[in-house]
Amino acid sequence: MVVPGDTHPAWVKAISGQGVQKIEFLATKLLLGRLCGAYRVNSSPAKVKEYIAELRGFFEKNVNLPKAQNDLKKIIEGR
């Protein structure tokens, strides 16, 4: 599975807590929870870029794990 680039709109939706339901992988849940909280505190463009890079990096490192793949699909498809 290919991890979309930084400019994909699904990343901002994910870190802002919009649209993603029923994450399967505990590590994804924890990371998204932390990033959503950080986004609520500071949603400046520079910080959003950092949050997206961290989330993308997580999926790049875990791209071969089935639960991470399922979570990535949910994020990208907005389910």
N, C-alpha and C positions, 0 to 999 in steps of 0.2 A: 504494500500500500504506500502511496506517495503522500507525504505530508505537505499540505498547501503552503504557499509562500506567505510572508508576513502581511501582505496587503489583503488577504482574503477577509471579507467582512465577517465571517463566522467567528474569528478570533475575538473581535471586540464584543460581539454578542455573548460569547462564552465568559469572558472576564467581567462583563457587566452583569452577569447573572440572568440574561435573557434567553429564553428558548430551549435550554438544554435540560432535559429531564432524565431521571433514572440512569445515572452514571453507574457502571458496573464495577470498575476497578477502584479499590480503596485509595490507591495512590493518586488517581485522577481526582477523586472526590476531595481529598485533602488539599491538593494543589489548587484546584479551582476555588475551594472555600477560602483559602488564604489570598489568592489573587483577586477574588471578588471583594473581599474585605479591604484590601489595599486599594482597589479601584474606587471604592466608595470614599476613601479618605483622600486620595489624590488621583484624579483622572486627567492630569495634564498630558499633552501629546507625548512628551518625552517619557513619562512613566508608563503610559499605555504601550509604547513601543517596547519598553523593558519587559512588561508583563507578557506581551505577545511572544517575545523572544524566549522567555522562560517556558511558556506553555508549549511552544513549538519544539523547543529543545527536549522537553520531556517526551513528547511523542516521537521525535526522531530517535531518541535512545531506546524507546520501548516499542518501536514499530512492529516488531516481530511477535509481541505478546497478543494473543487473541482478545483479551479483555480491553487492552489499550486500543486495539484496532476498532473494536465495537464502539468504544467511547469516542474515538476520533470521527467515526462515521456519524454518530449522533450529533457531534458538535458541528461538523461540516453541513449535514443535512438539516440541522436545526430542530431535531426531534427531542 
